[in-house]
Amino acid sequence: MNNADEMFEELGYRIMFDNTCMFRYVKCFELKPKRHIIFAIDKTISVCEENEKELAINRDYFTMQELKAINKKCEELGWI
């Protein structure tokens, strides 16, 4: 099985690093806002979309493929 980074890449996400989170995966769309899946240092996961160049709209759902990749990342981080 692929590691989580490869799973997210297959879903069209790219990994980004910054000082506010452990990992951030970003997916760009042509006609929709960018989607972010964020793994925070406090062991929380957020799913957001950009709204006028800022993260604003929280989304409460994942696709099954995204959920598999999220679970794999949690395993790799030792969270589960």
DSSP file (Angstrom, degrees, kcal/mol; ACC not computed):
  #  RESIDUE AA STRUCTURE BP1 BP2  ACC     N-H-->O    O-->H-N    N-H-->O    O-->H-N    TCO  KAPPA ALPHA  PHI   PSI    X-CA   Y-CA   Z-CA
    1    1 A M              0   0    0      0, 0.0     0, 0.0     0, 0.0     0, 0.0   0.000 360.0 360.0 360.0 145.7    0.0    0.0    0.0
    2    2 A N        -     0   0    0      1,-0.1     2,-0.1     2,-0.1     0, 0.0  -0.259 360.0-106.9 -68.5 158.7    1.1    3.5   -0.7
    3    3 A N     >  -     0   0    0      1,-0.1     4,-2.1    73,-0.0     3,-0.2  -0.401  38.6 -98.7 -79.8 170.7    2.1    5.9    2.0
    4    4 A A  H  > S+     0   0    0      1,-0.2     4,-2.9     2,-0.2     5,-0.2   0.877 121.8  55.5 -60.9 -41.2   -0.3    8.8    2.9
    5    5 A D  H  > S+     0   0    0      1,-0.2     4,-2.2     2,-0.2    -1,-0.2   0.910 110.1  46.7 -58.7 -41.7    1.6   11.4    0.8
    6    6 A E  H  > S+     0   0    0     -3,-0.2     4,-2.3     2,-0.2    -1,-0.2   0.886 111.0  52.4 -66.9 -38.5    1.4    9.2   -2.3
    7    7 A M  H  X S+     0   0    0     -4,-2.1     4,-1.1     2,-0.2    -2,-0.2   0.930 111.3  46.1 -63.3 -45.2   -2.3    8.6   -1.6
    8    8 A F  H  <>S+     0   0    0     -4,-2.9     5,-2.5     1,-0.2     3,-0.4   0.902 110.9  53.6 -63.7 -39.8   -3.0   12.3   -1.4
    9    9 A E  H ><5S+     0   0    0     -4,-2.2     3,-1.7     1,-0.2    -2,-0.2   0.905 105.0  53.8 -61.0 -41.8   -0.9   12.9   -4.5
   10   10 A E  H 3<5S+     0   0    0     -4,-2.3    -1,-0.2     1,-0.3    -2,-0.2   0.796 105.9  54.5 -62.7 -27.3   -3.0   10.4   -6.4
   11   11 A L  T 3<5S-     0   0    0     -4,-1.1    -1,-0.3    -3,-0.4    -2,-0.2   0.421 127.9 -99.1 -85.9   1.0   -6.1   12.4   -5.4
   12   12 A G  T < 5S+     0   0    0     -3,-1.7    16,-0.5     1,-0.3     2,-0.2   0.563  80.2 132.5  95.2   9.5   -4.6   15.6   -6.8
   13   13 A Y  E   < -A   27   0A   0     -5,-2.5     2,-0.4    14,-0.2    -1,-0.3  -0.608  40.2-155.4 -91.2 153.4   -3.3   17.1   -3.6
   14   14 A R  E     -A   26   0A   0     12,-2.4    12,-2.8    -2,-0.2     2,-0.3  -0.966  21.8-117.6-123.5 148.2    0.1   18.6   -3.1
   15   15 A I  E     -A   25   0A   0     -2,-0.4     2,-0.3    10,-0.2    10,-0.2  -0.628  30.2-175.6 -87.4 140.5    1.8   18.8    0.3
   16   16 A M  E     -A   24   0A   0      8,-3.3     8,-1.5    -2,-0.3     2,-0.4  -0.966  10.6-150.3-131.7 149.5    2.7   22.1    1.8
   17   17 A F  E     +     0   0A   0     -2,-0.3     2,-0.3     6,-0.2     6,-0.1  -0.950  23.8 153.7-120.7 141.0    4.5   23.0    5.0
   18   18 A D  E >   -A   21   0A   0      3,-0.5     3,-0.6    -2,-0.4    -2,-0.0  -0.915  53.2 -98.3-151.2-179.9    4.2   26.0    7.2
   19   19 A N  T 3  S+     0   0    0     -2,-0.3     3,-0.0     1,-0.2    -2,-0.0   0.575 111.2  60.7 -81.6  -9.4    4.7   27.0   10.8
   20   20 A T  T 3  S+     0   0    0      1,-0.1    21,-0.4    20,-0.0     2,-0.3   0.557 109.0  24.6 -97.8  -8.5    1.0   26.6   11.9
   21   21 A C  E <   -A   18   0A   0     -3,-0.6    -3,-0.5    19,-0.2    19,-0.2  -0.959  67.1-123.6-149.7 165.1    0.5   22.9   11.2
   22   22 A M  E    S-     0   0A   0     17,-1.9     2,-0.3     1,-0.3    18,-0.2   0.939  95.9  -0.1 -74.7 -49.5    2.3   19.6   10.8
   23   23 A F  E     - B   0  39A   0     16,-1.8    16,-2.9    -6,-0.1     2,-0.4  -0.996  59.1-169.6-142.9 144.3    1.1   18.9    7.3
   24   24 A R  E     -AB  16  38A   0     -8,-1.5    -8,-3.3    -2,-0.3     2,-0.5  -0.988   6.0-163.5-135.6 125.9   -1.2   20.7    4.9
   25   25 A Y  E     -AB  15  37A   0     12,-2.7    12,-2.4    -2,-0.4     2,-0.4  -0.934  11.3-166.4-109.0 131.7   -2.5   19.0    1.7
   26   26 A V  E     -AB  14  36A   0    -12,-2.8   -12,-2.4    -2,-0.5     2,-0.5  -0.958   9.0-167.9-124.9 134.5   -3.9   21.4   -1.0
   27   27 A K  E     -AB  13  35A   0      8,-2.6     8,-2.6    -2,-0.4     2,-0.3  -0.987  12.3-150.5-122.0 128.1   -6.0   20.6   -4.0
   28   28 A C        -     0   0    0    -16,-0.5     2,-0.3    -2,-0.5     6,-0.1  -0.752  10.8-169.9 -98.4 143.2   -6.6   23.2   -6.7
   29   29 A F        -     0   0    0      3,-0.6     5,-0.1    -2,-0.3    -2,-0.0  -0.902  25.6-131.3-125.5 156.8   -9.6   23.3   -8.9
   30   30 A E  S    S+     0   0    0     -2,-0.3    -1,-0.1     1,-0.1     4,-0.1   0.928 104.3  17.8 -73.4 -44.8  -10.3   25.3  -12.0
   31   31 A L  S    S+     0   0    0      2,-0.1    -1,-0.1     0, 0.0     0, 0.0   0.322 119.5  62.1-113.9   7.4  -13.8   26.6  -11.0
   32   32 A K  S    S-     0   0    0      1,-0.1    -3,-0.6     3,-0.0     3,-0.1  -0.876  89.5 -88.7-128.9 161.9  -13.9   26.0   -7.3
   33   33 A P        -     0   0    0      0, 0.0    -2,-0.1     0, 0.0    18,-0.1  -0.281  55.4 -88.9 -64.6 156.0  -11.8   27.3   -4.3
   34   34 A K        -     0   0    0     -6,-0.1    16,-1.9    -4,-0.1     2,-0.4  -0.357  41.2-135.8 -61.6 145.8   -8.7   25.4   -3.3
   35   35 A R  E     -BC  27  49A   0     -8,-2.6    -8,-2.6    14,-0.2     2,-0.4  -0.910  18.3-164.1-108.3 134.7   -9.4   22.6   -0.8
   36   36 A H  E     -BC  26  48A   0     12,-3.4    12,-2.4    -2,-0.4     2,-0.5  -0.961  12.9-167.3-120.1 134.1   -7.1   22.2    2.2
   37   37 A I  E     -BC  25  47A   0    -12,-2.4   -12,-2.7    -2,-0.4     2,-0.5  -0.987  21.7-165.3-116.5 117.8   -6.8   19.2    4.5
   38   38 A I  E     -BC  24  46A   0      8,-3.1     8,-2.2    -2,-0.5     2,-0.7  -0.904  18.3-161.4-116.6 125.9   -4.8   20.3    7.6
   39   39 A F  E     -BC  23  45A   0    -16,-2.9   -17,-1.9    -2,-0.5   -16,-1.8  -0.922  24.8-157.1-101.3 111.2   -3.1   18.0   10.2
   40   40 A A    >   -     0   0    0      4,-2.8     3,-1.6    -2,-0.7   -19,-0.2  -0.453  27.3-114.0 -91.9 161.9   -2.4   20.3   13.2
   41   41 A I  T 3  S+     0   0    0    -21,-0.4    -1,-0.1     1,-0.3   -20,-0.1   0.804 114.3  63.2 -62.3 -30.7    0.1   19.8   16.0
   42   42 A D  T 3  S-     0   0    0      2,-0.1    -1,-0.3     1,-0.1     3,-0.1   0.227 122.2-103.9 -82.6  16.6   -2.7   19.3   18.5
   43   43 A K  S <  S+     0   0    0     -3,-1.6     2,-0.3     1,-0.3    -2,-0.1   0.814  79.7 131.2  66.8  34.4   -3.8   16.2   16.6
   44   44 A T        -     0   0    0     -4,-0.2    -4,-2.8     2,-0.0     2,-0.4  -0.839  45.8-147.2-111.6 155.9   -6.8   17.8   14.9
   45   45 A I  E     -C   39   0A   0     -2,-0.3     2,-0.4    -6,-0.2    -6,-0.2  -0.987  14.2-171.2-124.4 129.4   -7.7   17.6   11.3
   46   46 A S  E     -C   38   0A   0     -8,-2.2    -8,-3.1    -2,-0.4     2,-0.5  -0.927  12.1-158.4-120.7 145.3   -9.5   20.4    9.4
   47   47 A V  E     +C   37   0A   0     -2,-0.4    12,-2.4    12,-0.3     2,-0.3  -0.988  28.7 160.8-121.3 120.5  -10.9   20.5    6.0
   48   48 A C  E     -CD  36  58A   0    -12,-2.4   -12,-3.4    -2,-0.5     2,-0.3  -0.900  30.1-143.4-136.7 161.2  -11.3   24.0    4.6
   49   49 A E  E     -CD  35  57A   0      8,-1.8     7,-2.1    -2,-0.3     8,-1.5  -0.933  32.1-106.7-120.8 152.0  -11.7   25.9    1.3
   50   50 A E  E     - D   0  55A   0    -16,-1.9     2,-0.4    -2,-0.3     5,-0.2  -0.534  28.8-169.9 -76.6 143.0  -10.2   29.2    0.4
   51   51 A N  S    S-     0   0    0      3,-3.5     3,-0.4    -2,-0.2    -1,-0.0  -0.904  74.5 -23.4-135.0 104.8  -12.4   32.2    0.3
   52   52 A E  S    S-     0   0    0     -2,-0.4     3,-0.1     1,-0.2    -1,-0.1   0.950 130.0 -44.4  55.1  53.3  -10.9   35.4   -1.1
   53   53 A K  S    S+     0   0    0      1,-0.2     2,-0.3     0, 0.0    -1,-0.2   0.631 124.3  87.2  71.1  18.1   -7.3   34.2   -0.4
   54   54 A E  S    S-     0   0    0     -3,-0.4    -3,-3.5    -5,-0.0     2,-0.7  -0.978  84.9-103.7-140.3 157.2   -7.9   33.0    3.2
   55   55 A L  E     +D   50   0A   0     -2,-0.3    -5,-0.2    -5,-0.2     3,-0.1  -0.702  64.1 132.6 -79.4 117.9   -9.1   29.8    4.7
   56   56 A A  E     +     0   0A   0     -7,-2.1     2,-0.8    -2,-0.7    -1,-0.2   0.656  39.3  73.8-136.6 -40.7  -12.7   30.4    5.6
   57   57 A I  E     -D   49   0A   0     -8,-1.5    -8,-1.8     2,-0.0     2,-0.3  -0.753  61.5-155.2 -95.7 110.8  -15.2   27.8    4.7
   58   58 A N  E     -D   48   0A   0     -2,-0.8     2,-0.4   -10,-0.2   -10,-0.2  -0.627   7.6-153.8 -80.6 140.6  -15.0   24.6    6.8
   59   59 A R        -     0   0    0    -12,-2.4   -12,-0.3    -2,-0.3    -2,-0.0  -0.925   9.7-158.1-116.3 142.2  -16.4   21.5    5.2
   60   60 A D        +     0   0    0     -2,-0.4     2,-0.3   -14,-0.1    -1,-0.1   0.194  65.5  69.8-104.9  15.4  -17.8   18.6    7.1
   61   61 A Y        -     0   0    0    -14,-0.1     2,-0.3     0, 0.0    -2,-0.1  -0.955  51.9-166.4-137.2 155.8  -17.4   15.8    4.6
   62   62 A F        -     0   0    0     -2,-0.3     2,-0.2   -15,-0.0    -2,-0.0  -0.923  27.5-115.6-128.6 154.6  -14.7   13.7    3.0
   63   63 A T     >  -     0   0    0     -2,-0.3     4,-2.4     1,-0.1     5,-0.2  -0.507  37.2-108.8 -77.7 163.5  -14.7   11.4    0.0
   64   64 A M  H  > S+     0   0    0      1,-0.2     4,-2.1     2,-0.2     5,-0.1   0.883 121.3  52.5 -61.8 -37.9  -13.9    7.8    0.8
   65   65 A Q  H  > S+     0   0    0      2,-0.2     4,-1.9     1,-0.2    -1,-0.2   0.898 109.7  48.3 -66.0 -40.3  -10.5    8.1   -0.9
   66   66 A E  H  > S+     0   0    0      1,-0.2     4,-2.7     2,-0.2    -2,-0.2   0.909 109.8  52.6 -64.8 -41.6   -9.7   11.2    1.2
   67   67 A L  H  X S+     0   0    0     -4,-2.4     4,-2.7     1,-0.2    -2,-0.2   0.889 107.7  51.3 -62.5 -39.7  -10.8    9.4    4.3
   68   68 A K  H  X S+     0   0    0     -4,-2.1     4,-2.2     2,-0.2    -1,-0.2   0.922 112.2  46.4 -61.6 -44.2   -8.5    6.5    3.5
   69   69 A A  H  X S+     0   0    0     -4,-1.9     4,-2.3     2,-0.2    -2,-0.2   0.894 112.2  50.8 -66.4 -39.8   -5.5    8.9    3.0
   70   70 A I  H  X S+     0   0    0     -4,-2.7     4,-2.4     2,-0.2    -2,-0.2   0.932 110.8  48.5 -62.7 -46.0   -6.4   10.7    6.2
   71   71 A N  H  X S+     0   0    0     -4,-2.7     4,-2.1     1,-0.2    -2,-0.2   0.894 110.6  51.3 -61.1 -40.2   -6.5    7.5    8.2
   72   72 A K  H  X S+     0   0    0     -4,-2.2     4,-2.4     2,-0.2    -1,-0.2   0.918 109.8  49.5 -63.7 -43.1   -3.2    6.4    6.7
   73   73 A K  H  X S+     0   0    0     -4,-2.3     4,-2.0     1,-0.2    -2,-0.2   0.907 109.1  52.4 -62.9 -41.3   -1.6    9.7    7.7
   74   74 A C  H  X>S+     0   0    0     -4,-2.4     5,-2.5     2,-0.2     6,-0.9   0.899 109.9  49.6 -61.2 -40.6   -2.9    9.4   11.2
   75   75 A E  H ><5S+     0   0    0     -4,-2.1     3,-1.2     1,-0.2    -2,-0.2   0.940 110.3  49.8 -60.5 -47.7   -1.3    5.9   11.4
   76   76 A E  H 3<5S+     0   0    0     -4,-2.4    -2,-0.2     1,-0.3    -1,-0.2   0.816 110.6  50.0 -63.4 -31.5    2.0    7.2   10.1
   77   77 A L  H 3<5S-     0   0    0     -4,-2.0    -1,-0.3    -5,-0.2    -2,-0.2   0.550 114.5-117.7 -83.0  -7.0    1.9   10.0   12.7
   78   78 A G  T <<5S+     0   0    0     -3,-1.2    -3,-0.2    -4,-0.5    -2,-0.1   0.688  78.6 126.3  78.9  18.8    1.2    7.5   15.5
   79   79 A W      <       0   0    0     -5,-2.5    -4,-0.2    -6,-0.2    -5,-0.1   0.775 360.0 360.0 -79.3 -27.0   -2.2    9.1   16.3
   80   80 A I              0   0    0     -6,-0.9    -5,-0.2    -9,-0.1    -1,-0.1   0.318 360.0 360.0-132.4 360.0   -4.1    5.8   15.9
